[in-house]
């Protein structure tokens, strides 16, 4: 019990987390969709991009249209270029049809100008880190009132990694320096494995 108590603590948000701030259960599709349904459009788009790309909140909120490479590029080479803020890893995430739908929704989101950031506030500019955290906390408060479990935005990254059937692909998408981090902290689902015979 002592060992367990040393690895689990209650956050300021009032729910249990593991040693790295993660929740200890994988977010289900139903939980994700229930929270997404009550979120404002900016949070919905950020949630969708985080799930599809596996990137951190800061990289999603800071994403600019210059990083979305589609103009003058063949469709098969469309990509989002991310220099991860935390690790410095340079990623070229290919734009799938699902990501394309989210980007089209973001491009049409009002106000149209200034049109620098993909996720922007009511004034057309990017959210500050504190501003987006406050927006996420309001979303979680609404989720709690609706009887849903509370979780961190960062847990969407873990869902993206856990839901990826190929752990090596998940590791590359996450941009981790070491695959051990992907396995230890982010891979929360049971992996299906085949027996020897």
C-alpha positions in Angstrom: 0.0 0.0 0.0 2.8 2.4 0.8 4.3 1.9 -2.7 1.0 2.5 -4.3 0.4 5.6 -2.3 3.8 7.0 -3.3 2.9 6.7 -7.0 -0.6 8.0 -6.9 -1.6 11.5 -5.8 -4.5 13.8 -6.1 -4.0 16.7 -8.4 -5.2 20.3 -7.9 -8.1 19.3 -10.2 -9.3 16.8 -7.6 -8.8 13.5 -9.4 -6.2 10.7 -9.1 -3.1 10.7 -11.3 0.0 8.6 -11.8 3.5 9.8 -11.2 3.8 11.7 -14.5 0.4 13.4 -14.2 -1.4 10.8 -16.3 -4.6 9.2 -15.4 -4.3 5.5 -14.9 -7.1 4.4 -17.3 -7.3 4.7 -21.1 -9.9 7.2 -22.3 -12.5 5.3 -24.3 -14.0 6.5 -27.5 -17.3 7.0 -25.7 -15.6 9.2 -23.0 -13.8 11.2 -25.7 -16.9 11.7 -27.8 -19.1 12.7 -24.8 -16.6 15.4 -23.8 -16.2 16.5 -27.4 -20.0 16.9 -27.7 -20.2 19.5 -24.9 -17.0 21.4 -25.9 -16.9 24.6 -27.8 -15.7 24.5 -31.5 -12.1 25.5 -30.6 -11.7 22.7 -28.1 -13.4 20.2 -30.4 -10.8 21.1 -33.2 -7.9 20.9 -30.7 -9.2 17.6 -29.4 -9.5 16.2 -32.9 -6.0 17.3 -33.9 -4.5 16.0 -30.7 -6.1 12.6 -31.2 -5.3 12.3 -34.9 -1.7 13.6 -34.6 -0.7 12.5 -31.1 0.9 15.9 -30.4 1.1 17.9 -27.2 -1.4 20.6 -26.3 1.3 23.4 -26.8 2.1 22.1 -30.3 -1.6 21.9 -31.2 -2.5 25.3 -29.8 0.6 26.9 -31.4 0.1 25.3 -34.8 0.2 27.9 -37.6 -1.1 27.7 -41.2 2.5 28.0 -42.4 3.1 24.6 -40.9 0.3 23.1 -42.9 1.9 22.3 -46.2 -0.7 21.9 -48.9 -0.2 24.7 -51.4 1.8 23.7 -54.4 2.3 20.2 -53.1 0.9 17.0 -54.5 -2.0 15.7 -52.4 0.0 12.6 -51.4 2.7 14.9 -49.8 0.4 17.1 -47.8 1.7 17.4 -44.3 1.9 19.3 -41.0 5.4 20.2 -40.1 5.9 20.3 -36.4 9.1 21.2 -34.5 8.1 19.8 -31.1 8.4 22.4 -28.4 9.4 19.9 -25.7 11.9 17.6 -27.5 12.7 19.7 -30.6 11.9 16.7 -32.8 11.0 17.6 -36.3 8.0 15.8 -37.6 6.2 15.8 -40.9 2.7 14.4 -40.1 1.0 13.4 -43.3 -2.5 14.9 -43.7 -5.0 12.0 -43.7 -8.6 12.6 -44.9 -9.7 12.9 -41.2 -7.1 15.6 -40.5 -8.1 17.3 -43.7 -11.7 17.6 -42.4 -10.5 19.1 -39.2 -8.3 21.6 -41.0 -11.1 22.7 -43.3 -13.3 23.3 -40.3 -10.6 25.3 -38.7 -10.0 27.4 -41.8 -13.6 28.4 -42.0 -13.9 29.2 -38.3 -14.7 32.8 -37.5 -13.1 35.3 -37.3 -11.3 34.6 -40.5 -8.6 37.2 -39.9 -6.0 37.4 -38.7 -5.5 33.9 -40.1 -2.2 32.9 -38.6 -3.1 30.1 -36.2 -5.2 27.0 -36.8 -6.8 27.1 -33.4 -7.7 30.7 -32.6 -9.8 32.6 -30.1 -12.7 35.0 -30.7 -10.3 37.7 -31.7 -8.6 35.5 -34.3 -5.3 35.0 -32.5 -3.8 32.0 -30.8 -4.7 31.1 -27.2 -2.1 31.7 -24.6 -1.2 28.6 -22.7 -3.2 29.9 -19.7 -6.1 30.9 -21.9 -6.4 27.4 -23.4 -6.0 25.7 -20.0 -8.8 27.8 -18.7 -11.0 26.9 -21.7 -10.2 23.2 -21.1 -11.0 23.5 -17.4 -14.4 25.0 -18.3 -15.0 22.1 -20.6 -14.1 19.6 -17.8 -16.4 21.4 -15.4 -19.2 21.1 -17.8 -18.3 17.4 -18.3 -18.5 16.8 -14.6 -21.9 18.4 -14.3 -23.0 16.1 -17.1 -21.8 13.1 -15.0 -18.6 12.4 -17.0 -15.1 11.6 -15.7 -12.7 14.4 -15.6 -9.4 14.0 -17.4 -6.5 16.1 -18.8 -6.1 17.3 -22.3 -2.8 15.6 -22.3 -4.6 12.3 -21.9 -5.7 12.6 -25.5 -2.1 12.2 -26.5 -2.0 8.9 -24.5 -5.2 7.8 -26.3 -3.7 8.5 -29.6 -0.6 6.4 -28.8 -2.6 3.6 -27.1 -5.1 3.3 -29.9 -2.3 3.0 -32.5 -2.0 -0.7 -33.4 1.7 -0.3 -34.2 3.8 0.7 -31.2 6.7 1.7 -33.4 4.5 4.0 -35.5 3.0 5.5 -32.2 6.5 6.1 -30.9 7.5 8.0 -34.1 4.2 10.0 -34.1 4.7 11.0 -30.5 8.3 12.2 -31.2 9.7 10.6 -28.1 13.4 10.5 -27.7 13.2 6.9 -26.4 10.5 4.2 -27.1 10.6 3.4 -23.4 8.7 6.6 -22.7 6.0 5.6 -25.2 5.7 2.1 -23.6 5.9 3.1 -19.9 3.7 6.2 -19.8 1.5 6.5 -22.9 0.6 3.0 -23.9 -2.4 2.3 -21.7 -4.3 -0.3 -23.6 -3.7 -4.0 -23.6 -1.6 -4.9 -26.6 -3.0 -7.8 -28.6 -0.2 -10.3 -29.1 0.0 -13.6 -31.0 1.2 -16.8 -29.3 4.2 -18.6 -30.5 2.2 -21.5 -31.8 
